[in-house]
Amino acid sequence: MKTPNVVFNGIGSYIPDKIIPNAHFLNHEFYQEDGKPFEVPNEEIIQKFEKITGIKERRYANDDQLNSDLGAIAAKNALKNSTIDKEELDYIIYAQNFGDIEAHTNRIDNMPSLAAKVKNKLGIQNPDVVCYDIIFGCPGWVQGVIQAYQMIRSGFCRHIMVIGAETLSRCVDPHDRDGMIFSDGAGATIVSASYDDDRKGILGFANRTDANEELSYLAMGKSNKPGMDNDARYIKMKGRKIYEYALDEVATAMQSALKRSGIFMENIKKVLIHQANEKMDEAILRKLGQLYDLRLEAKDMMPMTIQKFGNNSVATVPVMLDLVLKGEIEGHEIKEGDDIIFASVGAGMHINAIIYRM
C-alpha cells in the first residue's frame, strides 16, 4: 500500500471576545517571589512588561465558558473547513494542561477528558472515534500533530482531529506580574491521509524533553502574596532560565527537523513559533539564521499574535496558522507549495518542530 502524505484538511480557531488591556492591571497588588511588594508603581511594571514581551492586550474566556467549550467551537470551525464528516474521524487528540476550570475557582477538572467532552459537544455517535488528551506544555498542539502523523503513516488511521485549547487566565497568580503574559484561546486541525503524488504535508519533525533542572522552569506554586490560600497553586515561571534555554535549543530543534525533511532553510517561507515573548522569538529566529549563515527578518518570516492575544499556550500555533491562511495577519500570507516551520517550547521542558509543505 502506498505511504500517504499527511496533510491539514481543515483548520479552525476561536479567540474569546473579552479584551483585557494592560491597563486592567494598574490596580493589582504585585509581589516579588520573596513575598515583598514591588517598590515601583504598577505603571512602570506594566511598561517594562510590554517592552519585553510585546503584549499590549490579551483575551479571556467569558465566565460561562470552559476550556472544552472553546475547543468545541474551534473543532466545529475546522470541520466546516474540511472535506470530511465528523463521524469519519479516527481520533480526537486534545492538547491542554489544566482541564476545564470554572471561573473564580482554580480547581482543575480533567475527568472525563476534554477530548471526550468535545466529542459529546459535537454530537459524534461513532464509537470508533477514540478520544484522549495530552499534557505537553505549550508545545502540546505541535506534539499532537506529530502523534497524528505517526498514526496515519502507520496505516491504521485516515483522519485525526488535533485540538489545542487553554484557559490560562484561570490558573495565574493575580499577584505575580508574570500572570499578565497568559491568555485563553483554541485552535483545531483535521490531520488527514492524502494520496497525491506530489510530496507535501508533514515532511519532517524533531522533538525533545529536558527534565533535569529544566523541570522547575515552569511549574505550579503558591501565590507571591503572603497569607493567600496555601492550598491554591498557580503557574510559576523562571523567565530568564526559559529565555536562555529556548534560545539555545529551539533553533537547534528546527535545524534537526530540516535535516530530517531534506528541506533547505533557504526554501522556508514562514516560521510559526509559539508566542511567549516577542523579544525571545526574534532572538530564536536570529539564532536559526546564524546556524545557516542567513539573515532572517522577523517582520517578513515570523507572524506575531502575542501583541493582541498574549500567550494562549497550546492554541498559539494553530490560531496563528488559521489567521494567516484567512489573510488576517497583515503582511503575511501562505500559499500552496510554501515550506513552513511550526515550533514550540514549554513546560517539561519540551521543544518540538515540524516542517510542512502547503
VMD Tcl script that draws the C-alpha trace (Angstrom):
set ca {
  {0.00 0.00 0.00}
  {1.25 3.46 -0.90}
  {2.54 5.52 2.04}
  {0.33 8.61 2.34}
  {1.22 12.23 2.70}
  {-0.10 13.65 5.98}
  {-1.81 16.99 5.43}
  {-4.05 19.52 7.14}
  {-7.60 19.03 5.91}
  {-9.46 21.81 7.68}
  {-8.28 24.39 10.21}
  {-10.33 26.39 12.68}
  {-9.81 28.62 15.69}
  {-11.64 30.55 18.36}
  {-10.46 33.65 20.20}
  {-12.68 34.86 23.08}
  {-14.16 38.32 22.61}
  {-13.27 39.64 26.09}
  {-10.31 42.01 25.60}
  {-8.06 42.62 28.61}
  {-5.73 45.59 28.02}
  {-2.59 46.15 30.07}
  {-4.39 48.96 31.90}
  {-6.52 46.26 33.53}
  {-3.58 45.51 35.85}
  {-2.95 49.07 37.07}
  {-4.67 48.43 40.39}
  {-3.32 44.92 41.01}
  {-1.13 44.20 44.01}
  {2.08 42.72 42.62}
  {4.55 40.92 44.89}
  {8.04 39.57 44.29}
  {8.96 35.91 44.75}
  {10.15 36.62 48.29}
  {6.72 37.96 49.24}
  {7.75 41.61 49.30}
  {5.74 44.17 47.33}
  {7.41 45.98 44.45}
  {8.69 49.42 45.30}
  {7.95 50.85 41.85}
  {4.44 51.82 40.68}
  {2.37 49.48 38.54}
  {2.67 51.85 35.58}
  {6.40 51.20 35.50}
  {5.97 47.42 35.93}
  {3.49 47.31 33.04}
  {5.59 49.50 30.74}
  {8.62 47.27 31.26}
  {6.48 44.15 30.77}
  {5.12 45.45 27.46}
  {8.58 46.43 26.22}
  {9.98 42.94 26.89}
  {7.06 40.73 25.85}
  {5.37 42.90 23.22}
  {1.98 42.20 24.82}
  {-0.47 45.11 24.75}
  {-3.65 43.13 25.44}
  {-4.91 39.58 25.73}
  {-8.20 37.64 25.52}
  {-10.01 35.92 28.38}
  {-12.87 33.46 28.13}
  {-16.26 34.56 29.42}
  {-17.22 33.26 32.86}
  {-19.71 30.80 31.35}
  {-17.12 29.26 29.01}
  {-14.89 26.30 29.83}
  {-11.76 25.16 28.03}
  {-13.72 22.38 26.30}
  {-16.27 24.95 25.09}
  {-13.52 26.91 23.36}
  {-12.10 23.69 21.90}
  {-15.50 22.62 20.60}
  {-16.00 25.91 18.75}
  {-12.56 25.64 17.12}
  {-13.29 21.99 16.26}
  {-16.59 22.91 14.57}
  {-14.81 25.57 12.53}
  {-12.12 23.08 11.48}
  {-14.75 20.54 10.39}
  {-16.56 23.21 8.35}
  {-13.29 23.89 6.51}
  {-12.55 20.20 5.91}
  {-13.71 17.65 3.33}
  {-14.87 15.04 5.86}
  {-17.83 14.34 8.09}
  {-17.28 14.34 11.85}
  {-18.21 10.64 12.01}
  {-15.22 9.80 9.79}
  {-12.69 10.83 12.43}
  {-10.50 8.08 13.86}
  {-9.22 10.06 16.86}
  {-9.66 13.33 18.68}
  {-6.43 14.44 20.38}
  {-6.85 17.36 22.77}
  {-3.71 19.20 23.83}
  {-4.24 21.03 27.12}
  {-2.65 21.37 30.54}
  {-5.24 22.34 33.16}
  {-8.51 20.81 32.01}
  {-11.81 22.62 32.50}
  {-11.52 25.25 35.21}
  {-14.70 27.01 36.26}
  {-14.37 30.78 36.58}
  {-13.18 32.01 40.00}
  {-12.38 28.51 41.32}
  {-8.76 27.49 40.48}
  {-9.93 23.85 40.50}
  {-8.64 21.66 37.68}
  {-11.10 19.20 36.09}
  {-9.57 16.57 33.80}
  {-12.22 13.86 34.09}
  {-13.64 12.96 31.68}
  {-11.02 14.01 29.15}
  {-11.64 17.22 27.25}
  {-11.39 15.25 24.01}
  {-14.33 13.12 25.14}
  {-16.25 16.25 26.11}
  {-15.68 17.72 22.67}
  {-16.88 14.51 21.04}
  {-20.06 14.90 23.08}
  {-20.43 18.59 22.25}
  {-20.00 17.81 18.53}
  {-22.67 15.10 18.74}
  {-20.41 12.40 17.29}
  {-22.09 8.98 17.60}
  {-19.42 6.72 16.09}
  {-17.83 4.70 18.96}
  {-14.69 4.21 16.86}
  {-13.84 7.90 17.26}
  {-11.35 7.48 20.12}
  {-10.56 10.43 22.38}
  {-7.65 11.31 24.61}
  {-5.82 14.35 25.99}
  {-2.12 15.08 26.04}
  {-0.32 17.30 28.55}
  {2.84 18.58 26.92}
  {3.07 22.21 27.99}
  {2.73 24.90 25.35}
  {4.09 22.59 22.59}
  {1.07 20.29 23.03}
  {-0.70 21.02 19.73}
  {2.52 20.55 17.74}
  {3.11 17.28 19.61}
  {-0.46 16.17 18.90}
  {0.13 16.77 15.19}
  {3.33 14.71 15.39}
  {1.38 11.88 17.01}
  {-1.32 12.13 14.34}
  {1.36 11.96 11.64}
  {2.84 8.80 13.16}
  {-0.58 7.15 13.50}
  {-1.62 7.96 9.94}
  {1.71 6.86 8.46}
  {1.29 3.53 10.28}
  {-1.70 2.88 8.02}
  {-4.29 2.43 10.78}
  {-5.86 5.91 10.65}
  {-7.00 8.36 7.99}
  {-8.42 11.38 9.82}
  {-7.42 12.74 13.22}
  {-8.56 15.96 14.85}
  {-5.92 17.75 16.91}
  {-7.14 20.50 19.22}
  {-5.05 22.91 21.27}
  {-7.03 24.96 23.78}
  {-6.47 26.55 27.16}
  {-7.95 28.95 29.72}
  {-4.73 30.05 31.39}
  {-6.40 33.15 32.83}
  {-7.88 30.88 35.50}
  {-4.62 29.46 36.83}
  {-2.45 32.56 37.10}
  {-1.49 34.28 40.33}
  {-3.11 37.75 40.33}
  {-0.21 38.96 42.48}
  {2.53 37.76 40.10}
  {3.44 40.14 37.25}
  {4.18 37.10 35.04}
  {0.44 36.38 35.13}
  {-0.05 39.21 32.63}
  {1.53 37.00 29.95}
  {-1.14 34.31 29.82}
  {-4.47 34.21 28.00}
  {-7.19 31.97 26.56}
  {-7.97 30.58 23.11}
  {-8.39 27.49 20.93}
  {-7.22 26.11 17.61}
  {-8.08 22.85 15.85}
  {-6.87 20.99 12.78}
  {-8.04 17.93 10.88}
  {-4.93 15.90 10.01}
  {-5.61 13.52 7.13}
  {-4.01 10.98 4.82}
  {-3.54 12.19 1.25}
  {-2.53 10.01 -1.68}
  {-1.50 12.78 -4.07}
  {1.68 12.06 -5.97}
  {3.30 15.38 -5.03}
  {5.28 15.45 -1.80}
  {3.50 17.74 0.64}
  {2.17 17.99 4.17}
  {4.44 16.99 7.05}
  {7.95 16.45 5.70}
  {9.86 16.00 8.96}
  {9.85 16.77 12.66}
  {12.01 16.89 15.77}
  {11.20 16.89 19.46}
  {12.92 16.59 22.83}
  {12.36 16.72 26.59}
  {14.83 18.10 29.14}
  {13.70 17.18 32.65}
  {16.67 17.77 34.92}
  {16.92 21.27 36.35}
  {14.69 22.35 33.46}
  {11.78 20.64 35.20}
  {11.43 23.63 37.53}
  {11.47 26.35 34.88}
  {7.66 26.20 34.57}
  {5.77 24.64 37.45}
  {2.88 25.17 39.85}
  {3.47 27.09 43.06}
  {1.94 29.26 45.78}
  {0.89 32.86 45.34}
  {3.56 35.54 45.69}
  {1.33 37.36 48.17}
  {1.83 36.21 51.78}
  {-1.26 34.93 53.53}
  {-3.06 33.73 50.40}
  {-4.76 30.31 50.36}
  {-1.90 27.85 50.90}
  {-3.81 25.10 49.06}
  {-4.11 27.07 45.81}
  {-1.46 26.62 43.12}
  {-0.65 28.89 40.19}
  {1.64 28.94 37.14}
  {5.14 29.96 38.16}
  {7.96 30.55 35.72}
  {11.66 31.31 35.75}
  {11.66 33.75 32.89}
  {15.42 34.19 32.47}
  {16.05 30.43 32.58}
  {13.33 29.80 29.99}
  {14.73 32.52 27.73}
  {18.24 31.07 27.86}
  {17.03 27.51 27.35}
  {14.79 28.42 24.41}
  {17.49 30.50 22.75}
  {19.95 27.61 22.96}
  {17.68 24.75 21.94}
  {14.68 25.79 19.80}
  {16.74 26.79 16.77}
  {18.65 23.51 17.03}
  {15.37 21.56 17.02}
  {14.25 23.38 13.89}
  {17.60 22.58 12.29}
  {17.13 18.88 13.15}
  {13.64 18.87 11.62}
  {15.01 20.49 8.45}
  {17.73 17.85 8.15}
  {15.19 15.05 8.52}
  {12.90 16.61 5.94}
  {15.61 17.27 3.36}
  {14.43 20.87 3.01}
  {16.90 23.75 2.83}
  {16.43 26.70 5.18}
  {16.60 28.99 2.15}
  {13.30 27.49 0.98}
  {11.38 28.25 4.20}
  {8.78 30.98 3.71}
  {7.38 31.30 7.25}
  {8.28 30.30 10.80}
  {5.22 29.96 13.03}
  {6.64 29.81 16.53}
  {4.92 29.70 19.89}
  {4.17 33.22 21.12}
  {5.52 33.56 24.65}
  {7.76 36.61 24.37}
  {8.27 38.80 21.32}
  {11.94 39.50 22.03}
  {12.64 35.81 22.69}
  {11.01 34.72 19.42}
  {13.01 37.29 17.46}
  {16.21 36.09 19.13}
  {15.39 32.46 18.27}
  {14.90 33.40 14.61}
  {18.25 35.21 14.58}
  {19.87 32.13 16.12}
  {18.30 29.94 13.43}
  {19.69 32.25 10.77}
  {23.15 32.07 12.31}
  {23.10 28.28 12.01}
  {22.81 28.72 8.23}
  {24.72 31.97 7.84}
  {21.50 33.68 6.79}
  {19.90 36.95 7.83}
  {16.29 36.12 8.66}
  {13.93 39.07 9.08}
  {11.20 38.56 11.69}
  {8.85 41.06 10.03}
  {8.94 39.01 6.82}
  {9.11 35.43 8.11}
  {7.54 35.32 11.55}
  {3.88 36.27 12.02}
  {3.11 37.58 15.52}
  {-0.11 37.40 17.50}
  {1.24 37.97 21.01}
  {0.64 41.73 20.93}
  {-3.15 41.27 20.86}
  {-3.70 37.73 22.12}
  {-0.95 37.16 24.71}
  {0.34 33.65 25.35}
  {-2.57 31.23 24.93}
  {-0.31 28.20 25.20}
  {-1.27 25.22 23.03}
  {-3.65 27.39 20.97}
  {-0.97 29.78 19.72}
  {0.35 27.96 16.65}
  {-2.96 26.64 15.22}
  {-4.66 30.01 15.80}
  {-1.82 31.78 14.04}
  {-1.94 29.36 11.10}
  {-5.70 29.83 10.74}
  {-5.41 33.63 10.82}
  {-2.57 33.73 8.29}
  {-4.46 31.46 5.89}
  {-7.51 33.72 6.21}
  {-5.40 36.81 5.50}
  {-5.97 38.30 8.94}
  {-2.33 38.94 9.90}
  {-1.11 41.95 7.98}
  {1.96 41.42 5.84}
  {1.83 37.62 5.92}
  {0.41 35.01 3.59}
  {0.98 31.32 2.97}
  {0.47 29.88 -0.50}
  {0.19 26.37 -1.87}
  {3.65 24.84 -2.17}
  {5.21 27.02 0.53}
  {7.51 25.30 3.04}
  {6.94 26.47 6.60}
  {8.12 25.61 10.11}
  {5.98 25.13 13.22}
  {7.91 25.24 16.50}
  {7.17 25.48 20.20}
  {8.76 25.35 23.65}
  {7.20 24.97 27.07}
  {6.78 23.21 30.38}
  {8.59 19.92 30.59}
  {10.77 21.40 29.32}
  {9.62 20.28 25.88}
  {10.61 21.51 22.43}
  {9.30 20.40 19.04}
  {9.31 21.48 15.41}
  {7.58 20.40 12.19}
  {8.49 21.10 8.57}
  {5.31 21.39 6.48}
  {4.65 21.95 2.76}
  {1.31 23.54 1.97}
}
mol new
graphics top color blue
foreach p $ca { graphics top sphere $p radius 0.5 }
foreach p [lrange $ca 0 end-1] q [lrange $ca 1 end] { graphics top cylinder $p $q radius 0.2 }
display resetview
